[in-house]
Every structure is written in structure tokens, then in C-alpha cells.
Amino acid sequence: MEPPVPHAPEIRTDTPGSFARAVFHERHPVLIGRLLDALPYGPAQRAALADLLAASTGGARLEPPAAEPPPADAEQWREWGASWWGRRWDEAPFLWAESYFYRRLLDATGYFRPGDPWYGIDPFAPLKAAELAGPAVDGELAALDGHPPTRDALLAAALWGNRADLGFRLTAEDGDTATGLVADDTAALWAHLEHAPGGRIALIADNAGRELLPDLVLLDHLLTSGLAGHADLYVKPQPYFVSDATTADTLAALTRLRTAPGPAAAATGARLWQALTDGTLTLRTHPFFCAPLPYQAMPADLRRELTGATLTLLKGDLNYRRLVGDRHWPATTPFAPLTAHFPTPVAALRTLKSDVVTGLTPATLARLDATGTPWRTSGRHALVQLAAARSTAP
């Protein structure tokens, strides 16, 4: 039997000096400014974005999405927010409030309004496109044409995301980023896949652009090595959290690979394109990936879809928060019991950019705390954690 899962308070935004509060009061205003610089929104959109900032930081009451015209997800959001409508923004859990901020941002820009000239336009597209087109990507992809990267290097590239330029050059002995790992189940992850090669792998993506590229290269390795016989790549159904990957972002990344000047990257892109056309690689999405809820609340249809996968790779900080619960866990709380609800063996590949963390040894925690730095949120540390055994409980 699984050991009992402990409880911890949910992370909220009403604690002065907290990271969660800084996201709303410092990061969101900067984000809105960047959006207004990147796209020529008119007075109506600009006023709506200003209203959103004022409401989410000024103690306003939470209101459900507009009923007219009713977006497809409006009824679902009314259900998700049943406990919070009428309460202040900062009374809601950080995960819920942050998710709703991005949902309301799309409302403010006209994304959901048929007939609006901004209908269906990704407000974050210019930011994502600029990163993908940047010169740094050329160097990262060119690194594939040198000495073939090891599988550990490919995993490290996917782990570190926009530090992938380091990852492609790593060997198993290179400690440049390994010293930043606070938990490392890399060897156990490969052993798990080698135990049952040729199965179905699911990868739940995080960011587009420079992070999605090494994710795609890793999937190509899993397929071409035979460790996976099929792969499902899950992306967001709509723009979310600035840089989260959608289908359009995936196609842009594949095109970047296919048109790369280096032969290795171009060949990788061609193989992945062919894998999509013949069904070896499947692109998937689900409304729940934009839900303000932990994966423990996963709906039955998505649970059935994932069930049977040899392994699910969860990328990034937000997926980690949803996997273990966005709570003030003691950092030494074991990882596996918190993930026993997940329908498949699961591995988290995550650069630390928020408060929640689990599965650290007491010695590691003491070493990190002794630095006196905000190691939980700086993005300078990362983890690879695996929970391979599944509970038999329903």
C-alpha cells in the first residue's frame, strides 16, 4: 500500500514578499507592457487589459467569464470557480488565480469573440516567434552536427529548456549543469524505458520555441532508438502562460528543424514530420491542460487516454505544480506518494521557477538553504524525478 499522503497549505498570492505575490504585482504588469508593445491593440483591448491588471492586484472580486457571447469554456470555468466567485483575487490559490489571469487576458484581447478582428489571434505569438527565430537557435541546432549527443545530453537539453545550448554539448561526465540538479533520477528513467522498450511514451509539453525544440529532438531519439514504438505529444489547446506550446507553435518548431542549415537537425525534423503523417507520433490536446486544477482532478476521458503509456514525461514548472499540488510541501516530502494518482508511470523534467518542490534529501535541502539565495525560483536548479510504480487503488 502507498504511504499516506500528507497535507500542506496551498500557495496563495496574499503573502507579502512571496514569489506568488510578485508574479501578480511585478511580472504581470511587465508582461502586459510587452504585449502592448508587440501588437497594435486598440483602445478597447488596452482598456480591458488595464482593467484586468487593476482587478487582479487591487483586491477586486472574482467574476466568471462573460456569458455573452458564451465562449466554449465559459460553463466549465463557472464550475471550476464555484468556490471562488465573489471572493478577492488574492484569496484564491496561486495556481487557480494565475490560470484565470491568462484566461481573462484572452478575453480582454478579443481572442474568444467571433467577428472580432483579434478573434483567435495568439497575443503571445510575437514573443514566441522572436525567440524561435533568434540566432541562438542556429547555434543550438548546429551542435547536433558535431559529435552525436548522448541520450543523457538530449535529456539534459529538454530538462534545461532555454539553456538547451548547453544541453546539446553535454556528456555524461560534464558537470556544467549537473551541479544544478537537486534530484536526479536520470539513470532510473532510462532503466525504466529499457525494461519495456517499444511502448507508448507520452510527453506533456511546456514551453514553445527554444524549449520545444529539444523536446522534439528527445522524442526523435526515443522513437529511432526503439525505446518508444509510439509517442504522444500533448500541447495546450489555446495560448496559455505566455510561452506554452500550442499546435501552431509545434508546427513552427518542426519547420525550424526541417529548414535548419545543418543536416542533423534537418533530418530530425524530416523524421518527426514523417512520424506525424504515419501516426508514429501523435499530436494531442485537451481542455484540461488549461485548467486551474492539479492533475489529481484529471477528467476520466484524459485519464483513459493516457492509461497504458510506458511513461509520461511531464515538462516544466507548471506541470510539476499540477502534478504534486501547488502547496507549501516540506521539500523532503517524498515525490512518489504525491504522484500516485497519475494514471501512468511519470517522470518530471523541471527547471525550478516556483516555490513548490518535493523529493529532496535532507542534505541537499540543507546545502541549498545555506546558500541564502532564492534557489526555488531562480531557474538555476533543476530536477529529474521518476515515479515508476503505480498504485493499484482505484
C-alpha positions as CSV (number, residue, x, y, z in Angstrom):
1,M,0.0,0.0,0.0
2,E,1.1,3.6,-0.7
3,P,2.1,5.5,2.4
4,P,-0.5,8.2,3.3
5,V,-0.1,11.5,1.5
6,P,0.5,14.4,3.9
7,H,-1.3,17.7,3.6
8,A,0.2,21.2,3.2
9,P,-1.4,24.6,2.7
10,E,-2.0,25.8,-0.8
11,I,0.3,28.6,-2.1
12,R,-1.6,31.9,-2.4
13,T,-0.8,35.4,-3.6
14,D,-1.7,37.3,-0.4
15,T,1.6,36.8,1.5
16,P,3.7,40.0,1.4
17,G,7.1,39.4,-0.1
18,S,6.2,36.0,-1.5
19,F,7.1,34.8,-5.0
20,A,3.4,34.3,-5.8
21,R,2.6,37.8,-4.9
22,A,5.5,39.1,-7.0
23,V,4.1,37.3,-10.1
24,F,0.9,39.3,-9.9
25,H,2.3,42.6,-8.8
26,E,5.6,42.7,-10.6
27,R,5.6,40.2,-13.5
28,H,2.1,40.7,-14.9
29,P,2.5,44.4,-15.4
30,V,5.7,43.9,-17.3
31,L,4.0,41.2,-19.4
32,I,1.1,43.4,-20.3
33,G,3.5,46.1,-21.3
34,R,5.3,43.7,-23.6
35,L,2.1,42.6,-25.2
36,L,1.1,46.2,-25.9
37,D,4.5,46.8,-27.5
38,A,4.3,43.7,-29.6
39,L,0.8,44.1,-31.1
40,P,-1.2,47.2,-32.1
41,Y,-4.2,46.6,-29.9
42,G,-6.7,49.4,-30.0
43,P,-8.2,51.4,-27.1
44,A,-10.8,48.7,-26.2
45,Q,-8.3,46.0,-25.8
46,R,-5.8,48.2,-24.0
47,A,-8.5,49.4,-21.5
48,A,-9.6,45.8,-20.9
49,L,-6.0,44.7,-20.2
50,A,-5.6,47.6,-17.8
51,D,-8.8,46.7,-16.0
52,L,-7.6,43.1,-15.7
53,L,-4.3,44.3,-14.1
54,A,-6.2,46.6,-11.7
55,A,-8.7,43.9,-10.7
56,S,-6.1,41.1,-10.2
57,T,-3.8,43.3,-8.0
58,G,-6.3,45.6,-6.3
59,G,-8.5,43.4,-4.2
60,A,-11.4,43.2,-6.7
61,R,-13.8,40.3,-6.5
62,L,-13.5,37.4,-8.9
63,E,-16.2,37.2,-11.6
64,P,-16.9,34.4,-14.0
65,P,-16.2,34.8,-17.8
66,A,-18.7,36.9,-19.7
67,A,-21.8,35.0,-20.7
68,E,-22.4,36.8,-24.0
69,P,-21.2,35.6,-26.4
70,P,-20.5,32.4,-24.4
71,P,-17.0,31.1,-25.1
72,A,-16.9,27.3,-25.4
73,D,-15.2,27.0,-22.0
74,A,-17.4,29.5,-20.1
75,E,-19.6,26.9,-18.4
76,Q,-16.5,24.9,-17.5
77,W,-14.9,27.9,-15.9
78,R,-18.0,28.7,-13.9
79,E,-17.7,25.2,-12.4
80,W,-14.0,25.4,-11.8
81,G,-14.5,28.7,-10.0
82,A,-17.6,27.8,-8.0
83,S,-15.7,28.1,-4.7
84,W,-14.1,31.5,-5.6
85,W,-16.6,33.7,-7.4
86,G,-17.3,36.7,-5.3
87,R,-14.1,36.4,-3.3
88,R,-11.0,38.5,-3.8
89,W,-8.3,37.5,-6.4
90,D,-5.7,37.1,-3.7
91,E,-7.9,34.7,-1.7
92,A,-7.8,32.1,-4.4
93,P,-4.9,29.6,-4.7
94,F,-2.0,30.8,-6.7
95,L,-2.4,28.1,-9.4
96,W,-6.1,28.9,-9.8
97,A,-5.6,32.6,-9.9
98,E,-2.7,32.6,-12.2
99,S,-4.6,30.3,-14.7
100,Y,-7.6,32.6,-14.6
101,F,-5.5,35.6,-15.2
102,Y,-4.4,34.1,-18.5
103,R,-7.9,33.1,-19.3
104,R,-9.1,36.6,-18.7
105,L,-6.2,38.0,-20.7
106,L,-7.5,36.2,-23.8
107,D,-11.0,37.6,-23.1
108,A,-9.5,41.1,-22.9
109,T,-7.8,40.8,-26.3
110,G,-10.8,39.5,-28.1
111,Y,-9.5,36.0,-28.6
112,F,-12.8,34.4,-27.9
113,R,-15.1,36.8,-29.8
114,P,-16.2,35.6,-33.3
115,G,-16.3,38.6,-35.6
116,D,-13.7,40.5,-33.6
117,P,-10.6,41.3,-35.7
118,W,-8.5,39.8,-32.9
119,Y,-10.5,36.6,-32.8
120,G,-8.2,33.6,-32.5
121,I,-5.1,35.7,-32.5
122,D,-2.4,34.4,-30.1
123,P,-1.4,37.5,-28.1
124,F,1.9,35.9,-27.2
125,A,2.8,34.9,-30.8
126,P,5.3,37.7,-31.5
127,L,7.2,36.9,-28.3
128,K,7.4,33.2,-29.2
129,A,8.2,33.8,-32.8
130,A,11.1,36.1,-32.0
131,E,12.7,33.6,-29.7
132,L,12.4,30.8,-32.2
133,A,13.9,32.9,-35.0
134,G,16.7,34.2,-32.8
135,P,20.4,33.5,-33.7
136,A,20.9,31.4,-30.6
137,V,18.8,28.7,-32.1
138,D,21.0,28.3,-35.0
139,G,24.0,27.5,-32.8
140,E,21.9,25.1,-30.7
141,L,20.8,23.1,-33.8
142,A,24.2,23.2,-35.3
143,A,25.6,21.5,-32.2
144,L,23.7,18.4,-33.4
145,D,26.1,18.2,-36.4
146,G,29.1,17.7,-34.3
147,H,29.8,14.7,-32.1
148,P,26.4,12.9,-31.7
149,P,24.9,13.9,-28.4
150,T,24.4,11.1,-25.8
151,R,21.0,10.3,-24.6
152,D,21.9,11.9,-21.3
153,A,22.7,15.1,-23.2
154,L,19.4,15.1,-25.0
155,L,17.5,14.6,-21.7
156,A,19.5,17.4,-20.2
157,A,18.7,19.7,-23.1
158,A,15.0,19.0,-22.7
159,L,15.3,19.5,-18.9
160,W,17.0,22.9,-19.0
161,G,14.7,24.3,-21.7
162,N,16.1,27.6,-22.9
163,R,19.5,26.6,-21.7
164,A,19.5,23.9,-24.4
165,D,22.6,25.3,-26.0
166,L,24.4,23.9,-23.0
167,G,22.5,20.6,-23.1
168,F,23.3,19.6,-26.6
169,R,27.0,19.8,-25.8
170,L,26.9,17.9,-22.5
171,T,28.3,14.5,-22.0
172,A,27.5,12.3,-19.0
173,E,30.7,13.5,-17.4
174,D,30.2,17.2,-18.0
175,G,29.2,18.8,-14.7
176,D,28.3,22.3,-16.1
177,T,24.6,21.8,-15.5
178,A,24.7,18.6,-13.5
179,T,25.8,20.6,-10.4
180,G,22.4,22.4,-10.7
181,L,20.4,19.2,-10.2
182,V,18.7,19.0,-6.9
183,A,17.3,15.5,-7.6
184,D,18.4,13.2,-10.4
185,D,16.6,10.0,-11.5
186,T,18.1,10.0,-15.0
187,A,19.6,6.5,-14.7
188,A,16.3,5.1,-13.3
189,L,14.4,6.8,-16.1
190,W,16.5,5.1,-18.8
191,A,16.4,1.8,-16.9
192,H,12.6,2.0,-16.8
193,L,12.3,2.5,-20.6
194,E,14.9,-0.2,-21.3
195,H,12.8,-2.7,-19.2
196,A,9.9,-2.4,-21.7
197,P,11.2,-1.0,-25.0
198,G,8.9,-0.2,-27.8
199,G,6.0,1.0,-25.7
200,R,4.0,4.2,-25.9
201,I,5.5,7.4,-24.5
202,A,3.5,10.5,-23.7
203,L,5.2,13.9,-23.4
204,I,3.2,16.7,-21.9
205,A,4.9,19.8,-23.3
206,D,5.6,23.1,-21.5
207,N,7.0,26.0,-23.5
208,A,7.3,26.6,-27.2
209,G,10.3,27.9,-29.0
210,R,13.8,27.0,-27.7
211,E,12.3,24.6,-25.1
212,L,10.1,22.7,-27.5
213,L,13.0,22.1,-30.0
214,P,15.0,19.8,-27.6
215,D,11.7,18.1,-26.6
216,L,11.2,17.2,-30.2
217,V,14.8,16.0,-30.6
218,L,14.3,13.9,-27.5
219,L,11.2,12.3,-28.9
220,D,13.0,11.6,-32.1
221,H,15.7,9.8,-30.1
222,L,13.1,7.7,-28.2
223,L,11.5,6.6,-31.5
224,T,14.6,6.0,-33.5
225,S,16.3,4.1,-30.7
226,G,13.4,1.8,-30.2
227,L,12.8,2.8,-26.6
228,A,9.4,4.0,-27.8
229,G,7.3,2.5,-30.5
230,H,4.8,5.3,-30.4
231,A,4.8,8.8,-28.9
232,D,2.0,11.2,-28.0
233,L,2.9,14.9,-27.7
234,Y,0.4,16.9,-25.7
235,V,0.2,20.6,-26.2
236,K,-2.2,23.4,-25.0
237,P,-5.5,23.9,-26.8
238,Q,-5.1,27.7,-26.7
239,P,-2.5,30.3,-25.7
240,Y,-1.5,30.0,-22.1
241,F,1.1,31.2,-19.6
242,V,2.9,33.4,-22.3
243,S,5.0,30.7,-23.9
244,D,3.2,27.4,-23.5
245,A,3.2,25.4,-26.7
246,T,0.2,25.0,-28.9
247,T,-0.3,23.1,-32.2
248,A,0.8,26.2,-34.2
249,D,3.9,26.5,-32.0
250,T,4.7,22.8,-32.6
251,L,4.4,23.2,-36.4
252,A,6.7,26.3,-36.2
253,A,9.3,24.4,-34.3
254,L,9.1,21.5,-36.7
255,T,9.6,23.9,-39.6
256,R,12.6,25.4,-37.9
257,L,14.1,21.9,-37.6
258,R,13.3,20.9,-41.2
259,T,14.7,24.1,-42.6
260,A,17.8,24.2,-40.4
261,P,21.0,24.5,-42.5
262,G,22.7,21.7,-40.6
263,P,21.9,18.1,-41.9
264,A,21.4,16.6,-38.5
265,A,18.7,19.0,-37.4
266,A,17.0,18.9,-40.8
267,A,17.0,15.1,-40.8
268,T,15.5,15.1,-37.3
269,G,12.7,17.5,-38.5
270,A,12.0,15.3,-41.5
271,R,11.7,12.2,-39.4
272,L,9.4,13.8,-37.0
273,W,7.2,15.2,-39.8
274,Q,7.0,11.7,-41.3
275,A,6.2,10.3,-37.9
276,L,3.3,12.6,-37.6
277,T,2.0,11.7,-41.1
278,D,2.2,7.9,-40.5
279,G,0.9,8.1,-36.9
280,T,4.1,7.0,-35.1
281,L,3.9,10.4,-33.4
282,T,0.5,11.8,-32.5
283,L,-0.2,15.4,-31.6
284,R,-2.8,15.7,-28.9
285,T,-4.5,18.2,-26.7
286,H,-7.3,18.5,-24.1
287,P,-9.1,21.4,-22.4
288,F,-7.9,20.2,-19.0
289,F,-4.3,21.4,-19.9
290,C,-5.6,24.9,-19.5
291,A,-7.5,24.1,-16.3
292,P,-6.6,25.8,-12.9
293,L,-6.5,22.4,-11.2
294,P,-4.0,19.8,-10.2
295,Y,-3.7,16.6,-12.2
296,Q,-5.3,14.8,-9.4
297,A,-8.6,16.3,-10.8
298,M,-7.9,14.9,-14.3
299,P,-11.2,14.1,-16.1
300,A,-11.9,10.5,-16.9
301,D,-11.5,10.8,-20.7
302,L,-8.0,12.2,-20.4
303,R,-7.1,9.6,-17.8
304,R,-8.3,6.8,-20.1
305,E,-6.3,8.3,-23.0
306,L,-3.0,8.3,-21.0
307,T,-3.6,4.9,-19.4
308,G,-1.3,2.3,-20.8
309,A,1.6,4.5,-21.6
310,T,5.0,3.1,-20.6
311,L,5.9,6.5,-19.3
312,T,4.6,10.1,-19.2
313,L,7.2,12.8,-19.3
314,L,5.9,16.0,-17.7
315,K,7.9,19.0,-18.8
316,G,8.3,22.3,-16.9
317,D,7.4,24.1,-13.8
318,L,3.6,24.4,-14.3
319,N,3.2,20.7,-15.0
320,Y,5.2,20.0,-11.8
321,R,3.0,22.2,-9.7
322,R,-0.1,20.5,-11.1
323,L,1.4,17.0,-10.6
324,V,2.3,17.2,-6.9
325,G,-0.1,20.0,-6.0
326,D,0.9,23.7,-5.7
327,R,1.4,23.6,-2.0
328,H,3.9,24.5,0.7
329,W,5.3,21.0,0.9
330,P,8.3,20.4,3.1
331,A,11.0,19.9,0.4
332,T,11.8,16.5,1.8
333,T,8.3,15.2,1.2
334,P,8.6,12.1,-0.9
335,F,7.8,12.6,-4.6
336,A,6.2,9.2,-5.4
337,P,3.2,9.3,-3.0
338,L,2.2,12.7,-4.3
339,T,2.0,11.3,-7.8
340,A,0.3,8.0,-7.1
341,H,-2.9,9.5,-8.5
342,F,-1.4,9.8,-12.0
343,P,-2.6,7.0,-14.4
344,T,0.9,6.0,-15.7
345,P,4.5,5.9,-14.5
346,V,5.6,9.5,-14.6
347,A,8.8,11.5,-14.8
348,A,9.1,15.2,-14.1
349,L,11.7,17.2,-16.1
350,R,11.6,20.6,-14.5
351,T,13.7,23.7,-14.0
352,L,12.8,25.3,-10.6
353,K,10.9,28.5,-11.1
354,S,8.4,28.5,-8.3
355,D,8.2,27.6,-4.6
356,V,6.9,24.1,-4.7
357,V,9.5,21.3,-4.6
358,T,9.5,17.7,-3.2
359,G,11.7,14.7,-3.0
360,L,14.9,16.3,-1.8
361,T,17.3,14.7,0.6
362,P,17.8,16.5,3.9
363,A,21.5,17.0,3.0
364,T,20.6,18.6,-0.4
365,L,18.0,20.9,1.3
366,A,20.5,22.0,3.9
367,R,23.1,22.8,1.3
368,L,20.6,24.8,-0.8
369,D,19.2,26.7,2.2
370,A,22.7,27.6,3.3
371,T,23.4,29.5,0.1
372,G,21.0,32.2,1.2
373,T,19.7,32.5,-2.4
374,P,16.1,32.1,-3.8
375,W,17.1,28.7,-5.2
376,R,13.5,27.5,-5.5
377,T,12.6,30.3,-8.0
378,S,15.8,31.4,-9.7
379,G,15.8,28.9,-12.6
380,R,19.3,27.9,-11.8
381,H,18.4,24.5,-10.4
382,A,16.5,21.6,-11.9
383,L,15.3,18.1,-11.2
384,V,14.6,14.8,-12.9
385,Q,12.2,12.7,-10.8
386,L,10.7,9.4,-11.6
387,A,7.7,7.6,-10.0
388,A,7.6,4.2,-11.8
389,A,5.3,2.2,-9.6
390,R,1.6,2.8,-9.8
391,S,-0.9,2.3,-7.0
392,T,-3.4,-0.4,-7.5
393,A,-6.1,1.6,-5.8
394,P,-9.0,2.8,-8.0
